[in-house]
Amino acid sequence: MTSRTGVKDPQSVRPDGSRATPFAIAGVRTIALHNVLTRSGVLTEILRTDWPELSIAPRHVILATMNPGGITDWHRHRMQTDHLVAIGGTIKLVLWDGREDSPTHGAADVIRMGVMRPLIAIVPPGVWHGLRNESGVPASYLNINDVPYDHADPDNHRLPADSPLPPIAL
Ligand SMILES: Cc1cn([C@H]2C[C@H](O)[C@@H](COP(=O)(O)OP(=O)(O)O[C@H]3O[C@H](C)C(=O)[C@H](O)[C@H]3O)O2)c(=O)[nH]c1=O
């Protein structure tokens, strides 16, 4: 209930800036990336196959650019595990667990992605997800995954961006 004193903030981050709470959806996680200041600018390692946190063999990489305010459909994959990395602009990634056999079925999460605090957001198969470009400029991301895209039989199932089914808005 809202009182005249307002609603107190819960803890959202730890003193080191990491998330204070685990993700609600089983299997959703992030890998922190690190910017290195160089003589000429900034350098960021995006992915190394010798990282122990990496649980896929990367086999397909796409670069996608979203227009300012652009939004994708809700979609999910049967086989591929998306590894999403924002490389320009600010992107809101919204996730909803549609896996009937999941212990967190119905749960939702939000991950904000941008180059200021780079990360890999990992989306397991079966988890509905959609992206919104929250910045006023084009926003780009890489999707690194483990199943080469099949043009004749795409591993994509969709709901409209404004579907009333998810418990959370894109
Ligand atoms: C993924 C892909 C797509 N395409 C073609 C097929 C369509 O004509 C067009 C757009 O693809 P799609 O409608 O799948 O794009 P989004 O809905 O933005 O979704 C994409 O970005 C989100 C975050 C995802 O997780 C998907 O894996 C990825 O498909 O590019 C290709 O030619 N090659 C490819 O590898």
The ligand as an SDF file (V2000), in Angstrom:
LIG
                    3D

 35 37  0  0  0  0  0  0  0  0999 V2000
   18.7420  -14.6460  -37.1630 C   0  0  0  0  0  0  0  0  0  0  0  0
   18.8790  -14.5030  -38.6660 C   0  0  0  0  0  0  0  0  0  0  0  0
   17.8950  -13.9000  -39.4010 C   0  0  0  0  0  0  0  0  0  0  0  0
   18.0120  -13.7780  -40.7510 N   0  0  0  0  0  0  0  0  0  0  0  0
   16.9720  -13.0740  -41.4930 C   0  0  0  0  0  0  0  0  0  0  0  0
   15.6000  -13.7000  -41.3840 C   0  0  0  0  0  0  0  0  0  0  0  0
   14.6630  -12.5050  -41.4230 C   0  0  0  0  0  0  0  0  0  0  0  0
   14.3060  -12.2470  -42.7600 O   0  0  0  0  0  0  0  0  0  0  0  0
   15.5250  -11.3460  -40.8970 C   0  0  0  0  0  0  0  0  0  0  0  0
   15.1790  -10.9260  -39.4920 C   0  0  0  0  0  0  0  0  0  0  0  0
   15.3040  -12.0480  -38.6320 O   0  0  0  0  0  0  0  0  0  0  0  0
   14.3800  -12.1950  -37.3510 P   0  0  0  0  0  0  0  0  0  0  0  0
   12.9880  -11.8920  -37.7750 O   0  0  0  0  0  0  0  0  0  0  0  0
   14.6320  -13.5090  -36.7380 O   0  0  0  0  0  0  0  0  0  0  0  0
   14.9250  -11.0140  -36.4160 O   0  0  0  0  0  0  0  0  0  0  0  0
   14.4690  -10.6710  -34.9490 P   0  0  0  0  0  0  0  0  0  0  0  0
   13.0310  -10.9330  -34.7400 O   0  0  0  0  0  0  0  0  0  0  0  0
   14.9560   -9.2910  -34.6940 O   0  0  0  0  0  0  0  0  0  0  0  0
   15.2530  -11.7140  -33.9820 O   0  0  0  0  0  0  0  0  0  0  0  0
   16.6490  -11.8000  -33.9100 C   0  0  0  0  0  0  0  0  0  0  0  0
   17.1570  -11.2380  -32.7130 O   0  0  0  0  0  0  0  0  0  0  0  0
   16.7660  -11.8270  -31.5370 C   0  0  0  0  0  0  0  0  0  0  0  0
   17.3480  -11.1910  -30.3270 C   0  0  0  0  0  0  0  0  0  0  0  0
   16.9320  -13.2980  -31.5170 C   0  0  0  0  0  0  0  0  0  0  0  0
   17.0280  -13.9060  -30.4800 O   0  0  0  0  0  0  0  0  0  0  0  0
   16.7780  -14.0310  -32.7860 C   0  0  0  0  0  0  0  0  0  0  0  0
   17.5300  -15.2110  -32.7830 O   0  0  0  0  0  0  0  0  0  0  0  0
   17.0810  -13.2770  -33.9810 C   0  0  0  0  0  0  0  0  0  0  0  0
   16.3960  -13.9600  -35.0030 O   0  0  0  0  0  0  0  0  0  0  0  0
   16.8770  -11.7620  -40.9820 O   0  0  0  0  0  0  0  0  0  0  0  0
   19.0960  -14.2850  -41.4280 C   0  0  0  0  0  0  0  0  0  0  0  0
   19.1910  -14.1810  -42.6610 O   0  0  0  0  0  0  0  0  0  0  0  0
   20.0930  -14.8910  -40.7030 N   0  0  0  0  0  0  0  0  0  0  0  0
   20.0370  -15.0110  -39.3500 C   0  0  0  0  0  0  0  0  0  0  0  0
   20.9600  -15.5500  -38.7580 O   0  0  0  0  0  0  0  0  0  0  0  0
  1  2  1  0
  2  3  2  0
  2 34  1  0
  3  4  1  0
  4  5  1  0
  4 31  1  0
  5  6  1  0
  5 30  1  0
  6  7  1  0
  7  8  1  0
  7  9  1  0
  9 10  1  0
  9 30  1  0
 10 11  1  0
 11 12  1  0
 12 13  2  0
 12 14  1  0
 12 15  1  0
 15 16  1  0
 16 17  2  0
 16 18  1  0
 16 19  1  0
 19 20  1  0
 20 21  1  0
 20 28  1  0
 21 22  1  0
 22 23  1  0
 22 24  1  0
 24 25  2  0
 24 26  1  0
 26 27  1  0
 26 28  1  0
 28 29  1  0
 31 32  2  0
 31 33  1  0
 33 34  1  0
 34 35  2  0
M  END
$$$$
